[in-house]
């Protein structure tokens, strides 16, 4: 019964997100993106830290998508199966929801 309820909540969130235009090109919710791609809450927190490290250790002009992909692979091994479009969506979602300093870079992707 509880699993059934969880599935209904997830489906409802996906339906609402679809209605407001959620897509990989324009992710609405970082948490929903994590749920959809099998990223745990713990991994989400570690990705937050990891993406901030990439930002802090590089100048803006030196940032490249591959730095974020490499960091994600170390934190969440399942990301090795992700297409580059999914990584771009994660960068955009983090920039909108948690890391505003990442926003200018996200707009170049």
C-alpha positions in Angstrom: 0.0 0.0 0.0 2.8 2.5 0.9 4.7 1.8 -2.3 1.5 2.3 -4.2 1.0 5.7 -2.5 4.6 6.7 -3.3 4.1 5.8 -6.9 1.0 8.0 -7.0 2.9 10.9 -5.5 5.8 10.5 -8.0 3.3 10.2 -10.9 1.5 13.3 -9.7 4.8 15.3 -9.5 5.8 14.2 -13.0 2.3 15.1 -14.4 2.5 18.6 -12.8 6.1 19.1 -14.0 5.1 18.1 -17.5 2.2 20.5 -17.4 4.5 23.4 -16.5 7.1 22.5 -19.2 9.7 20.4 -17.4 12.2 18.9 -19.8 15.9 18.1 -19.9 16.4 21.4 -21.7 14.5 23.3 -19.0 14.4 21.3 -15.7 11.9 22.6 -13.2 12.9 20.5 -10.1 16.3 19.3 -9.1 14.7 16.7 -6.8 12.4 15.4 -9.5 15.4 15.1 -11.8 17.2 13.1 -9.2 14.2 10.8 -8.6 13.8 10.3 -12.3 17.4 9.3 -12.8 18.0 7.3 -9.7 20.1 9.8 -7.7 19.6 9.4 -3.9 19.2 12.4 -1.6 22.7 11.7 -0.2 24.2 11.7 -3.7 22.3 14.9 -4.5 24.0 16.5 -1.5 27.4 15.2 -2.6 26.8 16.4 -6.1 26.0 19.9 -4.7 29.4 19.9 -2.9 31.2 18.4 -5.9 29.8 20.9 -8.3 30.8 23.7 -5.9 34.3 22.3 -5.8 34.5 22.4 -9.6 33.4 26.0 -9.5 35.8 27.0 -6.8 38.8 25.3 -8.3 38.5 26.7 -11.8 38.1 30.1 -13.3 34.8 30.7 -15.2 36.7 30.7 -18.6 38.2 27.3 -17.8 34.9 25.5 -17.0 33.9 22.6 -19.2 31.1 20.1 -19.0 33.6 17.2 -18.7 34.8 18.5 -15.2 31.2 18.2 -13.9 30.7 14.8 -15.5 34.0 13.5 -14.0 32.9 14.7 -10.6 29.5 13.1 -10.9 31.0 9.8 -11.9 33.1 9.8 -8.7 30.1 10.6 -6.6 27.3 8.6 -8.3 28.6 5.6 -10.3 25.3 5.2 -12.1 25.9 8.5 -13.9 28.3 6.6 -16.2 25.2 5.5 -18.1 23.9 9.1 -18.5 23.8 10.9 -21.8 25.5 14.4 -21.9 22.0 15.9 -22.1 21.2 14.6 -18.6 24.4 16.1 -17.2 23.5 19.5 -18.8 20.0 19.2 -17.2 21.6 18.5 -13.8 23.9 21.5 -14.1 20.9 23.7 -15.1 18.8 22.4 -12.3 21.5 22.9 -9.7 22.1 26.4 -11.0 18.4 27.3 -10.7 17.7 25.6 -7.4 20.9 25.6 -5.3 24.0 27.1 -7.0 23.2 30.5 -8.6 26.9 31.0 -9.4 26.6 28.1 -11.8 23.8 29.8 -13.8 26.0 31.7 -16.3 27.9 28.6 -17.2 24.6 26.6 -17.5 23.4 29.1 -20.1 26.4 28.3 -22.3 25.4 24.6 -22.6 
